[in-house]
Amino acid sequence: MGIGLVHAKQKLRRTLSARTRNTLATSNVPKGHVAVYVGEDNKKRFVIPISFLNHPLFQDLLDRAEEEFGFNHPMGGLTIPCSEEHFVRITTILNS
């Protein structure tokens, strides 16, 4: 396992409470994926592959989420503080 993936997993683990992990596990999130909430006003739920967490572009989003929300995310799950358009651009790059 690469150092980046270990760092991403640690950051994600710190971010999600036990209650949130249980909620995500039972809310139609396929194995190997994680649900995130994105948007400035109305948050939209996206289900992304865990492999995205290791990518530097996504690491930047995780850093921003940690800076803005700390470990108390308003949606109960991992909230990414960016526009949906920006998130879709990044996930499109990561999918290619």
C-alpha positions as CSV (number, residue, x, y, z in Angstrom):
1,M,0.0,0.0,0.0
2,G,1.4,3.4,-1.0
3,I,2.1,6.1,1.5
4,G,-0.5,8.4,-0.2
5,L,-3.2,5.8,0.2
6,V,-2.3,5.3,3.8
7,H,-2.5,9.1,4.4
8,A,-5.8,9.3,2.6
9,K,-7.3,6.4,4.6
10,Q,-6.1,8.0,7.9
11,K,-7.6,11.4,6.9
12,L,-10.9,9.7,5.9
13,R,-11.0,7.7,9.1
14,R,-10.5,10.8,11.2
15,T,-13.2,12.6,9.3
16,L,-15.9,10.0,9.6
17,S,-17.5,9.1,12.9
18,A,-18.6,5.6,13.8
19,R,-22.2,6.6,13.2
20,T,-21.4,7.9,9.8
21,R,-19.4,4.8,8.8
22,N,-22.5,2.7,9.7
23,T,-24.8,5.0,7.8
24,L,-22.6,4.9,4.7
25,A,-22.2,1.1,4.9
26,T,-26.0,0.7,4.7
27,S,-26.9,3.4,2.2
28,N,-26.3,1.6,-1.1
29,V,-22.6,2.4,-1.4
30,P,-20.9,-0.4,-3.3
31,K,-17.8,-2.1,-1.8
32,G,-14.7,-0.1,-2.7
33,H,-16.6,3.2,-2.9
34,V,-17.4,6.0,-0.6
35,A,-20.2,8.6,-0.6
36,V,-19.3,12.3,-0.5
37,Y,-21.5,15.4,-0.4
38,V,-20.6,18.2,-2.8
39,G,-21.9,21.7,-3.5
40,E,-22.0,25.2,-2.1
41,D,-25.7,25.5,-1.0
42,N,-27.6,22.3,-1.9
43,K,-25.3,19.4,-1.3
44,K,-25.4,16.6,-3.9
45,R,-24.4,13.1,-3.0
46,F,-21.7,11.4,-5.2
47,V,-20.4,7.8,-4.8
48,I,-16.8,7.6,-5.9
49,P,-14.2,4.8,-6.0
50,I,-11.9,4.7,-2.9
51,S,-9.0,4.8,-5.4
52,F,-9.7,8.5,-5.9
53,L,-8.6,9.2,-2.4
54,N,-5.0,8.5,-3.3
55,H,-4.8,11.0,-6.2
56,P,-3.2,14.3,-5.5
57,L,-6.1,16.3,-7.0
58,F,-8.5,14.6,-4.6
59,Q,-6.0,14.9,-1.7
60,D,-6.3,18.7,-2.2
61,L,-10.1,18.4,-1.9
62,L,-9.7,16.4,1.3
63,D,-7.3,19.0,2.7
64,R,-9.8,21.7,2.0
65,A,-12.6,19.7,3.6
66,E,-10.4,19.2,6.7
67,E,-9.6,22.9,6.9
68,E,-13.2,24.0,6.5
69,F,-15.1,21.4,8.5
70,G,-12.5,19.8,10.7
71,F,-14.0,16.5,11.8
72,N,-17.6,17.8,12.0
73,H,-19.2,17.5,8.6
74,P,-22.6,19.1,8.3
75,M,-24.1,16.4,6.1
76,G,-23.0,13.6,8.5
77,G,-20.7,12.2,5.8
78,L,-17.6,13.5,4.1
79,T,-18.5,17.0,2.7
80,I,-16.3,18.4,-0.1
81,P,-16.3,22.3,-0.1
82,C,-16.3,23.0,-3.8
83,S,-18.8,23.5,-6.6
84,E,-20.4,20.5,-8.2
85,E,-18.9,21.7,-11.5
86,H,-15.3,21.7,-10.1
87,F,-15.9,18.2,-8.5
88,V,-17.2,16.8,-11.7
89,R,-14.2,18.2,-13.6
90,I,-11.8,16.5,-11.1
91,T,-13.7,13.2,-11.1
92,T,-13.7,13.2,-15.0
93,I,-9.9,13.6,-15.0
94,L,-9.6,10.8,-12.4
95,N,-11.8,8.5,-14.5
96,S,-9.8,9.0,-17.6
